[in-house]
Amino acid sequence: MAALFGVRKAAPRLGGGAAVIECSSRPPKKVMSHHMKTYPRKTQPWNIKRRPTVYALLPPLSLEWTVVSSDANASDAIVPPPTPQPATE
C-alpha cells in the first residue's frame, strides 16, 4: 500500500458511536504564557533603565461643564458645578 502524506484517516468508532479522543502532542500555550514568552525584552543598557514618560496633570474642568450620571434613575443625575472657594493666603 502506498503511503499517503497529509491524508488523515477517520477516527475509529467504538461500540456506542463514541469517537476516540486523540491528545495533541504539542498543545498550544495559554494566553499569558505565550505573552510572557514572546514579550520583547530590554537588552540595551540605555533602554533597561528607561521609564515611561511622565506627563503634566490636566487642568481642572471649567465651571461651564457639568457631570451627568449614567444612571437615569438617580436623583442626583445632574451635579451642579462646584462653587469656587476664596483664596486664603
C-alpha positions as CSV (number, residue, x, y, z in Angstrom):
1,M,0.0,0.0,0.0
2,A,1.4,3.4,-0.9
3,A,2.0,6.0,1.9
4,L,-0.5,8.9,1.8
5,F,1.1,12.0,3.2
6,G,-1.3,14.8,4.5
7,V,-4.3,12.5,4.4
8,R,-6.0,11.7,7.8
9,K,-8.0,8.6,8.5
10,A,-11.4,9.0,10.0
11,A,-11.5,8.5,13.8
12,P,-12.3,4.9,14.6
13,R,-15.7,4.4,16.1
14,L,-16.3,2.3,19.2
15,G,-19.4,0.3,20.1
16,G,-21.8,3.1,21.2
17,G,-20.9,5.5,18.4
18,A,-18.3,7.4,20.6
19,A,-15.2,8.7,18.8
20,V,-11.7,8.1,20.1
21,I,-10.1,11.2,21.5
22,E,-6.6,11.9,20.4
23,C,-4.4,14.2,22.5
24,S,-2.2,16.7,20.9
25,S,1.5,16.1,21.3
26,R,2.2,19.9,21.3
27,P,-0.7,21.7,22.9
28,P,-0.8,25.5,22.3
29,K,0.4,27.8,25.1
30,K,-2.2,29.6,27.3
31,V,-2.5,33.3,26.6
32,M,-0.4,34.7,29.4
33,S,2.3,32.0,28.9
34,H,2.5,33.0,25.3
35,H,2.7,36.7,26.1
36,M,5.5,36.2,28.7
37,K,7.5,34.1,26.2
38,T,7.2,36.5,23.3
39,Y,7.3,39.8,25.1
40,P,10.2,42.0,23.7
41,R,13.0,42.1,26.3
42,K,15.0,45.2,27.1
43,T,18.6,44.2,26.5
44,Q,20.4,47.5,25.8
45,P,21.8,49.3,28.9
46,W,20.2,52.7,27.8
47,N,16.8,51.0,27.4
48,I,16.8,49.0,30.6
49,K,16.6,52.0,32.9
50,R,14.2,53.9,30.7
51,R,10.9,54.6,32.3
52,P,7.5,55.6,30.9
53,T,7.0,59.3,30.1
54,V,5.6,61.4,32.9
55,Y,3.1,63.9,31.6
56,A,1.8,67.1,33.4
57,L,-1.6,66.8,35.1
58,L,-4.6,68.0,33.1
59,P,-6.0,71.4,34.2
60,P,-9.3,71.2,36.1
61,L,-12.6,71.5,34.2
62,S,-14.1,74.9,33.8
63,L,-17.2,75.8,35.7
64,E,-19.2,75.7,32.4
65,W,-19.1,71.9,32.4
66,T,-21.4,69.7,34.4
67,V,-21.1,66.0,35.4
68,V,-24.0,63.8,34.3
69,S,-24.5,60.4,35.9
70,S,-25.1,57.4,33.5
71,D,-27.9,56.1,35.9
72,A,-31.2,57.6,34.7
73,N,-33.0,56.8,37.9
74,A,-30.5,58.6,40.2
75,S,-31.9,61.6,42.0
76,D,-28.6,63.4,41.6
77,A,-28.4,62.9,37.8
78,I,-27.1,66.4,37.2
79,V,-24.4,67.5,39.7
80,P,-24.1,71.3,39.9
81,P,-20.7,72.7,39.3
82,P,-18.5,73.3,42.4
83,T,-18.6,76.7,43.9
84,P,-15.3,78.5,43.7
85,Q,-13.6,78.8,47.1
86,P,-12.0,82.1,48.0
87,A,-8.2,82.0,48.0
88,T,-6.8,82.2,51.5
89,E,-3.2,83.3,51.7
